[in-house]
Structures are given as C-alpha cells and as structure tokens.
Amino acid sequence: MIEVKNVEKSFGDVKAVDHISLDVQDHFVFGMLGTNGAGKSTLLRMMAGVLKADQGNVLLDGEAVYDNPKAKGQIFYISDEQFFFPNATIEDMEHFYEIYYPDFDKEKFQRFIESFDLPVGRKINGFSKGMKKQLSLLLGICSNARYLLCDETFDGLDPVVRQSIKSIFAAEMDEREFTPIIASHNLRELEDICDHVGLLHKGGILLSKDLEEMKCQLHRIQFVAQGCSSEEINRIFDVVQYKTSGKLVTLTVRGEEEEIMETLASLKPIYYEMLPLSLEEIFISETEVVGYDVKNLIF
C-alpha cells in the first residue's frame, strides 16, 4: 500500500500540493482527478520518489519512497511528456529498463510491440505522441513493477488503443500484484476502469472515495405526494439536492436503496420512481456538498 501523509510541496511562492493525505490500496485502480494546475503531476512525482516533499512523507509498505532504491524499484512512473534517450530505439529503452527492473518480461514486451505494431527499428524521437505513450505504457507494464503511475497517459490515445491498454491492466491485475494509479483531468476517461477516485483542486484534496460505495449510497427519486411539505421531506430523507417542478419533487438522497424506497412508499405518493444517476452527477453532488462546483472542471 502507498500512503501519502500530509504532504506539501512548493515551488517558490507557488504551493503545488497543500496538506494532502490519502491511501492507495493494493490491487485496485486508483484514479486521480483534477484540472491542470491542481497538483496531480507534483503528487505523482512525490509518490514515485522523484521529488521530495517539503513536509509530510510518502510511504510504500511503511517505508519512505524518496531516496529508497528498494521502494522505487517497485514503482514505474510515466510522465505526461514521455522521456526517451536521444536517438534511442525501442530496443535501447528495453535494455535500459531491464537493468533497473530485474523482473522485466522481455517475451511479453516483444508480443505487445508486435500487437501494437510499433516500429522496432525506427528512432523513437520520430514517433507520434500517441506512439510514445503506447511505448511508455508497454515498458511500464512489462517492468513488472507493482505500481504504475500514469500522468495523463490516456490523453491522446485513440479509443481502440485506450481500450486495449485497459484490458491489459485488467489482465495484469488478475495475474500478479499490480496497482495502476492514473491521473487525468477527465472523469469520462476513468469511470469505466477505476475502483477509487481522489479529486484534487488547487493543491488540496476535495474527496477520496470508493466509486462503488458512492454509487450505492447516492440515489435520485422523483414523486408526487399530496400534503407533503419540504420540511417533512428534509426530515425523513438525507437530502443532497432538492428540486420541484409544479407538484413533481425530484431529490438526490443518501442511503440504502431499499430503505429509501420503503420511506418513499410510506408517503403514499400518487406517483414515484427511482432514476439512475450518472457518475458525473454523483461526483457533482459529492463536491457540491463540500462547497465546490466542479461541473466545468473535470467533465
């Protein structure tokens, strides 16, 4: 498990990360959401041991990551702008990572290179941005590192390649100890793969929650009930959002689905139903509760 404990990082007068604490559980896909400038890249670099926190600490299985080769050897970090040696080929980078990661899987890497049709003999500096991202991801997966830290790595990949990489992630998680940590500014890129999401904003963290728990505990209902006041509705439901249109009441409420429907039925409504909530709507509701409107930030 990776533990981020009250970390801070400033660059001159700019505080990039401000008192962030979160846990990354093993064998889950952790999504790190936030706008450009929210602190995602800086936090990932501290988690990878590239940067040292000004305050606080990042621990892997209880040991500090920074200046710890053993811990850093279990982490593969892919930056938003991939770095390759000048004039290097795919084989050159493969040989380099074999030195640092002793469990690097050469056979798997060759299969992936052929499957993604990447040109082995060409210089990498002539690759497109998408091809470079594919290569970085394949190197990271084949390193057999326990943690793969991806900074906007899916951005710029075509839908077919993106889905292929996600399928490879799922297969790796089935076969070995593997935990992807994916930073993105776009919720739609993460909603079909992540188990847990942390939302960063202006260097701080607004929330860090399990996605399935969020989906199970937040529901939308609408109904028409005679003689039911807003005060009574707020008393019997844990209301997050309250809207009316004539006699039709639409609520976003917290709680277990069965209990909510039983309470709703007790009002003897003329009409009622439960409506599906999209992950975007769930996220908007969660962040509005803590005083933020993020509709235009992560969608």
N, C-alpha and C positions, 0 to 999 in steps of 0.2 A: 504494500500500500504506500502511496505517496501522500505525505501530509504537508500542507502549507500552513505554517503557523505565524500568523500576524506579521506578514512580510511587508516591507516598504522598500521602494526604490525611487530615487530622484535623479534627474539629470539637470544639473544646475538648479534653476528656480522651478523647474517643471517636475511635479510629483507624478510619476508614471503609474506607480502602484501604491495604494494607500491602505495599510492595515487589512490585508486580505488573508483570510483563513478558510481553508477548505480541505476535504479529504477526497482522494481518488481511490475508490475501491478496486481491487484486482478483478480482472475478468469481466469488466463492464466497459461499455463505450461511453466515455465522458465527453460531452460537448461543451465548449467554452464560447459563449456568445457575447458579442459586444460590437459597437461601432468602431471605426478607425479612430485610434487615439484612446480607446477605453482601457488599454493596459494589457491586452491579450498577449502580444508578442513579448513584452518585457517579462510577464509572468511565466510564459513558456520557457524563456531563456534561463530564468532562475530555477525552474523545475528541472531543466536539463543540466544545470551546473555550469552554464556558460557565463552567467552573471552572478555576482554575489549580492545578496540582499543587504541594504543599508541597516535594516533592523529585521528581526524575526529569522526564521530558518525554514528550509525545505528538507524534509526527511524522507528517505526511502527505507522501509522496514526498520525505522528507528535510527538510521544513520544519516548524518548530513550528506547532501549530494555534492555541494560545492567542494572542490579540491579533494575529491574522493574518487580515484580511478575505478575502484571496485563498483561503487554505486553508479557512476556514469557509464560504465560498461554495460549496464542493463537498460540504458536509455538510448534511443535513436531520435535525434531532433531534426526535423525538416523545416527550414525557414520558408517564409513567403517567397523570397528571392533565392533560388537554389544556388549553391556554390559548387563549382567543379574546378579542378586544376586547369590552368591554361593548356589548350591543345590536347586535353585528355580525351580518350575514347571510353566506351563502356567498359572494356576490359581493364583499362587503367584504374577506373574507380572501383571496379570489383576487387582488384588486387589490393588496393588501399584499404578497403573496409574489411577484407579478410585478415589483415594484420591486427586491426583494432578489435574486431569481433571474431573470436576463435571459432564460434559455432556457426559462422556464415555458411549458408546452404548453397553451394555452387550449382548443384544439379537443379534445384528449384529455380534459381536465378536464371539459368540458361533456358529453362522451359518457359518462364514468364517473358523473357526477352523475345523469344520466338513467337509466343502467343500474342504479344502486343505489337509485334512486327517493328521493333526498334532497330535501326541500322547499326550493327556492331562495328563496322569499320569506319564510320564517319566520326569526325571530331564533334564533341558534344556542344561546343560553342556555336555550331551551326544548326542545332536543334531548335524547334519552336518552343515557346514557353510551356505548352501543354506536354510536349515530349519530355522536356526536362523534369516536369512534375511527375510524370509517369515513372521515369527512371529513378527519381529520388524515392518514390513510394516503394518501388520494387527492391531497391537496395535496402531500405529500412525494414521491409517485411522479411527479406532473406537474411538480414543480420541475425535474426532470431533473438533480438533484444526483447525484454519483457514489456517495455513501454515504448510506444511510437508516438512522438509528439509532432503533430501536424499543424502548421500555421497557414491558414487559408489554402490548404493543399488541394481541395476540390475545386476551388475557384479557377475557372478557365478550362476545366476538363469537359469534354463533350459528354452527353448523358450516358452513352454506351460505356465509355471508359469509366465514368464515375460509378456506374452500377457494378461493373466488373471488379473494381477495387473494393467496393463494399462487400461483394460476395467473397472476395479473398480474405477480407478482415474476418468475416463470419467463420470461414473455414479454419483460419489460423486460431481463432478463439476456441474452436471445437477440439483442435489437435494439441494445443500447448498453452502455456501461460503467456497470455498476450492481452495487453490493455491499450487500445488506441485512445489518445486524447486529441480531440480535433477542435481547433479554434476557427471560428467563422463569424462573419458579420450577418449571415443569412440563415434564419431558422429553417427555411424550407430545405436547405442542403443537409440538415442534420436530423430532421424529425423522423425519418424512416430508419435510422441506424442507432441513435443514441439511447442509452438507458438512463443517463443522469445528465442534467444540464446546469451549468453555472452561468449566471448573467452578470457581466461586468459593465460598469458605467463610470466614466471619469475616474478611473483608477481604483474604484471600490467595487464591492460585490453586492448586488441587489438581492440575489437569491441563489441557492444551490439546492436543487430538489430532484428527487427521482421522478422521471416522466410518468411512469405507470401510476405512481401514487397521486400525482397531480390530476391525471385523467380520471381516476376512480373517485376522487374526493371533490370534484367540481362538476356541477350539472346545471343545465338550463331547463327550466319548466315554464310553460305558459298555461293560463287558465282563466276562466270567467266564473266568479263566485259572487253570489248576491250577499250584500251586507257584510263584506269582509274589508275592514279598514287597513290602511297601510301600517298602522301601529300594531295591529294583531299579526299581520304578515311578518313584520320585522321581529316580533316576539317569538313566533313559533319556528321560523326558519333562520339559518345563519346566512343572511343575505349579503352577497358581494356586489351585485348590481340589481337595480330596481327600475323597471320601465313600465309605463302604461300607455295604451292606445285605446281611448274610449273605455270600455269595460274589460278589455283584454289586458291582463297583467303578465309581464314577462320577467322572470327572475333568473339570476345566476346565483346558485346557492352552494354551500359546502355541506358535505356529509355523505353518508352511505345512500346509494340509490334506493334501496328497499325502504329505508326509514323515511326518506323524502317523499316517496310515492304514497306511503301509508298516511303521513301527515297531510299530504295534499288531498287524499281521498276523504279524510275526516272533515274537511271544509264543505263537503257535498257540493262540489263545483258543477255548474251546468256543462262545462267542457274543460278538459285538461289533457296535456300530453308532455312528454319529456323529449327535448330536442337535442341532437348531437352537437357537441362543441368541438370546433377545430383546435388543433394545438396552438395556433396563433391566438385564438380567442382565449384559451386557457392562460397563455403567457401574458396577454394584455391584462386580464383580470388579476393575475397574481401580482403584477408590477404596479397596477393602479392602487392596490391595497397598501403598498409601501410608499405611495405618493409619487409615482413616476408614470408618465405616459410615453410608452416606447413604441407606439404604432409605427412611427416613421423611422425607427432606429434599426430594427432587426428583421424587417419583412421586405 
